[in-house]
Amino acid sequence: MISILAAVLTNFGGHWVGTGFAHDKSGWQAKCDQIEFQSTQTEEVISIHSGNLRCGNLKTTWRPHQVQIRGNELWFNGEKIGTIAETHVHTESISANSKIKQVFDFEIQGEIMLYNEIWTDLSGSREYLSIQGQLERIEKP
């Protein structure tokens, strides 16, 4: 079943580069002049090899990690963190201090990825930070 499902999934692997826009609840806004990551995907795993984001004074780097694909579910460190579908990846995680929920949505449209990242309180009712971007796959794995 896994191999049949994985065969119809869009491959999220590649070198993705783009720009976007960020804002927070205080009214701060910034253009994201760089959203970039490199990833590969097999039937069982999505691997993030590197990545970074720069939106004004907000800068972050993603460390390498792997997410397991089990059917249409995504698992990290033994915990279900999201789902994968034909053109969409959705993940949710709780910050290390257990006070912020981070939600990531990635949607593939051909060689374009729509990137959406939202930080909220644990209930999801109060938004702290939102980042939207559009990335282009400039290299396939």
C-alpha positions in Angstrom: 0.0 0.0 0.0 2.8 2.5 0.9 4.5 2.1 -2.5 1.3 2.5 -4.4 0.5 5.7 -2.5 4.0 7.1 -2.7 4.0 6.6 -6.5 1.2 9.1 -6.9 2.6 11.7 -4.5 4.4 14.8 -5.8 8.1 14.6 -5.1 9.0 17.4 -2.7 12.7 16.8 -3.2 14.9 19.4 -4.8 16.6 22.7 -4.3 13.9 25.3 -3.6 14.5 29.0 -3.7 12.1 31.9 -3.3 10.8 35.0 -1.5 7.9 35.8 0.7 6.4 38.1 3.3 6.2 37.8 7.1 4.2 39.6 9.8 3.4 39.2 13.5 0.7 40.2 15.9 2.4 43.5 16.9 2.2 44.9 13.4 5.8 44.1 12.4 6.1 43.2 8.7 9.0 42.3 6.5 9.8 41.0 3.0 11.4 37.6 3.0 14.2 38.1 0.5 15.3 34.5 1.0 13.5 31.2 1.6 15.6 28.3 0.6 16.0 24.6 1.3 17.3 21.4 -0.2 15.5 18.1 0.3 15.1 14.6 -1.1 12.2 12.2 -1.0 11.9 8.4 -1.2 8.8 6.2 -0.7 9.6 6.1 3.0 11.4 9.4 3.9 11.5 13.1 3.3 15.0 14.4 4.1 15.7 18.1 4.7 19.4 18.6 4.1 19.7 22.3 4.6 17.6 25.4 4.6 17.4 29.0 5.7 14.9 31.9 5.8 15.6 35.6 6.0 12.7 38.1 6.6 14.1 41.4 7.7 15.7 40.9 11.1 14.2 37.4 11.4 16.7 34.8 10.3 16.6 31.0 10.8 18.4 27.9 9.6 16.9 24.4 9.4 19.1 21.6 10.6 19.2 18.4 8.7 16.4 16.0 9.6 14.3 13.2 8.3 10.5 12.7 8.4 9.2 9.2 7.9 6.3 8.6 5.4 3.8 6.0 6.6 0.9 5.8 4.2 -0.3 9.4 4.1 1.1 10.2 7.6 4.4 11.9 8.5 6.3 10.8 11.6 9.3 12.4 13.4 11.0 10.9 16.4 8.2 8.3 16.9 5.4 11.0 16.8 2.9 11.7 14.1 3.5 15.3 13.0 1.5 15.6 9.8 0.1 14.4 6.6 1.2 14.1 2.9 -1.1 14.1 -0.1 -0.7 14.3 -3.9 0.5 17.9 -3.8 0.5 18.9 -0.2 2.5 18.5 3.0 1.1 19.6 6.4 3.0 19.4 9.7 2.4 20.6 13.2 4.9 20.7 16.1 5.2 22.2 19.5 8.2 24.4 20.4 10.9 23.2 22.8 9.4 25.4 25.6 6.0 23.9 24.9 4.3 27.2 24.5 4.1 27.7 20.7 2.6 25.5 18.0 4.3 25.7 14.6 2.2 24.8 11.5 3.8 24.3 8.1 2.0 23.8 4.8 3.7 23.2 1.5 1.8 22.9 -1.7 3.4 21.9 -5.0 2.0 23.4 -8.3 4.4 22.0 -11.0 7.8 23.4 -10.2 6.4 26.0 -7.8 6.0 25.5 -4.0 3.6 27.6 -1.9 5.1 27.9 1.6 3.0 28.8 4.6 4.3 28.9 8.2 2.2 30.0 11.2 3.2 30.2 14.9 0.2 30.2 17.3 -0.6 29.5 20.9 -1.2 25.8 21.7 -4.9 26.0 21.0 -4.2 27.6 17.5 -6.6 30.5 18.3 -3.9 33.3 18.8 -1.5 33.9 15.9 2.0 35.2 16.7 3.9 34.9 13.4 2.9 34.2 9.8 5.2 33.7 6.8 4.0 33.1 3.3 6.3 32.5 0.3 6.6 31.2 -3.2 9.5 29.0 -4.1 10.8 27.6 -7.4 12.5 24.3 -7.7 15.7 25.2 -9.4 17.2 21.7 -9.2 15.8 18.3 -8.9 17.5 15.7 -6.7 
